[in-house]
Amino acid sequence: MIDAGLPAAGRTLPLDHPGPWLRRYHGRPARAEATLVCLPHAGGSASFYYTWSEALSARYDVLAVQYPGRQDRHREPCLTDVGALAGALAEELAAAVPADRPLVFFGHSMGAVVGFETIRHLERSGASRPPDLFLASGRRAPALSRDDGIHRLSDAALITELGRLGGTDTSVLDDPELAQLVLPAVRADFTAVETYTPEVGAVVRCPVVALLGDSDPRVTPEQAAAWREHTTADFALRVFPGGHFYLGDGRAAVLSTVTAHVDALLGG
């Protein structure tokens, strides 16, 4: 169900490259109602959102973010700084996203942090279309960021942590060659998110919706609700059954919630 940045072995994904950081798997509708930018978790890749693109591309222009160091970018060095990730992504989005339709971000776990800082970049730069809505999933609020030391674990302990979070089939990492492909990206991503410190009082100007699983071992509802302090606009909290990767088994309910919030943004 959930990849950890492995190459797409045994299958060829339809692919459109709006730029190095963005993947469009199912084309762009002639009259897209909104642009939906989806940011994956630590160790994840753009293909995590392939099924989202399949489900939503009839209405939205779905762009999945591909961090360097995985899948078709596996030869590029991983970035270990949230600011560097956000700055590079913001630059590409400013050039690739049209200004004539709403722009929505969805970021899961690490993707929520990178999404938050990318939005701040776009707002500060005076982009022609700053984001209109931010859905922050499976992540405590930026002000509650802390270093849990996961990026300093041994390879074996890191694999155990991935298994505890769920969503990744860690049995594939029993193969040393596959582990050598995947673990550097996982470690780099955890380094980025665990060394991230937001500016004091950092906020975005768009509405924020925080989403999480009710049994997530990494974030409590109270920690997710603290996203309220990071927007000058409206805030909402949505809790789903499940753990850190609640959006796997609960995909239909999550997609329904995402589309409901986008429809509200569109005035539907």
C-alpha positions in Angstrom: 0.0 0.0 0.0 2.6 2.6 1.1 5.9 2.9 -0.6 9.1 4.0 1.1 10.7 5.7 -2.0 11.5 2.4 -3.7 11.7 2.4 -7.5 8.4 1.4 -9.2 9.5 -2.2 -9.7 7.4 -4.3 -12.0 5.2 -1.4 -13.2 5.4 1.7 -15.3 3.5 4.7 -14.0 2.1 7.1 -16.5 4.1 10.2 -15.9 4.0 13.9 -16.7 6.9 16.1 -15.3 5.8 19.7 -14.9 9.3 20.0 -13.3 11.8 18.1 -11.3 9.7 18.3 -8.1 6.2 17.6 -9.5 4.5 14.5 -11.0 1.1 14.4 -12.7 -0.1 10.8 -13.1 -3.4 11.1 -14.8 -3.3 14.3 -16.9 -4.9 17.6 -16.3 -8.6 18.1 -16.8 -9.5 20.7 -19.5 -11.3 22.7 -16.8 -9.6 21.8 -13.6 -11.6 23.2 -10.6 -8.5 23.5 -8.5 -4.8 22.6 -8.3 -4.1 20.0 -5.5 -0.4 19.7 -4.5 0.3 16.6 -2.4 3.4 16.2 -0.3 4.5 12.8 1.0 5.8 11.7 4.4 9.5 11.0 5.4 10.9 8.3 3.2 7.9 8.6 0.9 7.7 9.5 -2.8 5.3 11.0 -5.2 3.7 7.6 -6.1 2.2 7.5 -2.6 -0.5 9.7 -4.1 -1.0 7.8 -7.3 -4.4 6.5 -6.2 -5.4 10.0 -5.1 -4.6 11.2 -8.6 -6.6 8.4 -10.1 -9.6 9.3 -7.9 -9.5 13.1 -8.2 -7.9 14.0 -11.5 -11.3 14.3 -13.3 -11.9 17.4 -11.2 -8.5 18.7 -10.0 -5.1 19.1 -11.4 -3.3 16.7 -9.0 0.4 17.3 -8.6 2.4 14.9 -6.4 5.7 16.2 -5.0 8.9 14.1 -5.6 11.6 14.9 -3.1 15.2 14.3 -4.4 16.9 11.0 -3.5 14.1 8.5 -4.4 12.5 6.7 -7.3 13.3 8.6 -10.6 15.4 11.1 -8.6 17.4 8.5 -6.7 20.7 9.7 -8.2 20.3 13.1 -6.7 21.5 13.9 -3.2 18.8 14.0 -0.5 18.2 17.3 1.2 18.3 17.4 5.0 16.8 20.8 5.6 13.1 21.7 5.5 13.9 25.3 4.4 15.9 24.0 1.4 13.1 21.6 0.4 10.5 24.3 0.8 12.5 26.9 -1.1 13.2 24.7 -4.1 9.6 23.5 -4.3 8.2 27.0 -3.9 10.3 28.2 -6.8 9.0 25.4 -9.1 5.4 25.9 -8.1 5.5 29.6 -8.7 6.4 28.9 -12.3 4.2 25.8 -12.8 0.9 26.6 -11.1 -1.6 28.8 -13.0 -3.2 31.7 -11.2 -6.7 31.2 -12.6 -7.8 28.5 -10.2 -7.6 27.8 -6.4 -4.4 26.2 -5.1 -4.7 23.6 -2.3 -1.9 21.9 -0.4 -2.2 18.5 1.3 0.9 17.3 3.3 1.2 14.2 5.4 3.6 14.0 8.3 6.9 15.5 7.1 4.9 16.7 4.1 2.8 18.9 6.4 6.0 20.7 7.7 7.4 21.1 4.2 4.0 22.3 2.9 3.7 24.8 5.7 7.1 26.4 4.9 6.5 26.2 1.1 3.3 28.2 1.6 5.2 30.7 3.7 7.7 31.1 0.9 5.0 31.6 -1.7 3.2 34.2 0.5 6.4 36.1 1.2 7.5 36.1 -2.4 4.3 37.6 -3.7 3.5 34.6 -5.9 0.7 35.3 -8.4 -1.3 32.5 -6.7 -0.5 31.8 -3.1 -2.3 28.8 -1.7 -5.9 29.1 -0.8 -6.2 26.1 1.6 -3.7 23.9 3.5 -4.6 20.4 4.8 -2.0 19.3 7.3 -2.1 15.6 8.1 -0.5 13.4 10.7 1.8 16.1 12.2 1.9 18.1 15.4 1.8 21.8 15.0 5.1 23.5 13.9 5.6 25.2 17.3 5.6 21.7 18.9 8.4 20.4 16.6 11.1 18.4 18.5 14.0 16.1 17.9 13.0 12.6 18.7 16.4 11.2 17.6 15.0 8.9 14.9 17.5 10.1 12.3 20.3 9.0 14.6 19.1 5.4 15.1 20.9 2.4 13.7 19.6 1.0 10.4 17.9 -1.9 12.3 16.3 0.5 14.8 15.2 2.8 12.0 13.5 -0.1 10.3 11.8 -1.1 13.5 10.5 2.5 13.9 9.1 2.4 10.3 7.3 -0.8 11.2 5.9 0.8 14.4 4.4 3.7 12.4 2.8 1.3 9.9 2.2 1.9 6.2 5.6 0.5 5.1 6.2 -3.1 4.4 9.5 -3.4 6.3 10.0 -7.0 5.1 11.3 -5.6 1.8 14.1 -4.0 3.7 15.4 -7.5 4.7 17.1 -7.3 1.3 20.4 -5.4 1.9 20.4 -3.9 -1.6 16.8 -2.5 -1.2 17.6 -1.3 2.3 20.6 0.6 0.9 18.3 2.2 -1.7 15.6 3.3 0.8 17.2 4.1 4.1 19.4 7.1 3.1 16.2 8.9 2.0 14.4 7.9 5.1 17.2 9.1 7.3 17.7 12.3 5.4 14.0 13.1 5.7 13.9 12.4 9.4 17.0 14.6 9.8 15.2 17.4 8.0 12.0 17.2 10.0 13.7 16.6 13.4 16.1 19.5 13.1 13.3 21.8 11.9 12.7 24.9 14.0 10.0 27.3 12.8 10.3 31.0 13.2 8.5 32.3 16.4 5.0 33.2 15.5 5.2 31.6 12.1 1.8 31.6 10.3 0.2 31.3 6.9 -2.6 33.4 5.6 -4.8 30.6 4.2 -7.2 28.4 6.2 -5.7 25.3 7.7 -7.4 21.9 8.3 -5.5 19.5 10.5 -6.2 15.8 10.0 -5.0 12.8 12.0 -5.7 9.2 13.0 -7.2 8.7 16.5 -4.5 6.2 17.4 -1.5 7.9 15.8 1.6 7.2 18.0 3.3 10.4 16.8 0.6 13.1 17.3 -2.3 13.6 19.7 -5.5 15.5 18.8 -4.3 18.3 21.1 -1.0 18.6 19.2 -2.8 18.6 15.9 -5.3 21.2 17.2 -2.3 23.6 17.9 -2.1 24.2 14.1 -4.8 26.7 14.9 -2.1 29.1 16.1 -0.3 28.9 12.8 -2.9 30.6 10.6 -4.5 34.0 10.5 -7.6 32.5 8.7 -10.1 29.7 9.6 -9.1 26.4 11.2 -10.7 23.0 11.4 -9.7 19.6 13.0 -10.7 16.3 11.5 -10.0 13.0 13.3 -10.3 9.6 11.5 -10.0 6.0 12.8 -6.5 4.6 12.5 -2.9 5.2 13.2 -0.2 7.3 11.6 -1.2 6.1 8.1 -4.9 6.3 8.7 -5.2 7.7 5.2 -4.4 4.2 3.8 -7.3 2.1 5.0 -9.5 5.2 5.3 -8.7 6.6 1.9 -12.3 7.0 0.8 -13.3 8.9 3.9 -10.2 11.1 3.7 -10.7 11.9 0.0 -14.4 12.7 0.7 -13.2 15.2 3.4 -10.6 16.7 1.1 -13.1 17.3 -1.7 -15.7 18.7 0.8 -13.2 21.3 2.0 -12.2 22.2 -1.6 -15.8 22.4 -2.6 -16.4 24.8 0.3 -13.5 26.9 -0.9 -15.1 26.9 -4.3 -18.4 28.0 -2.9 -20.1 24.7 -3.6 
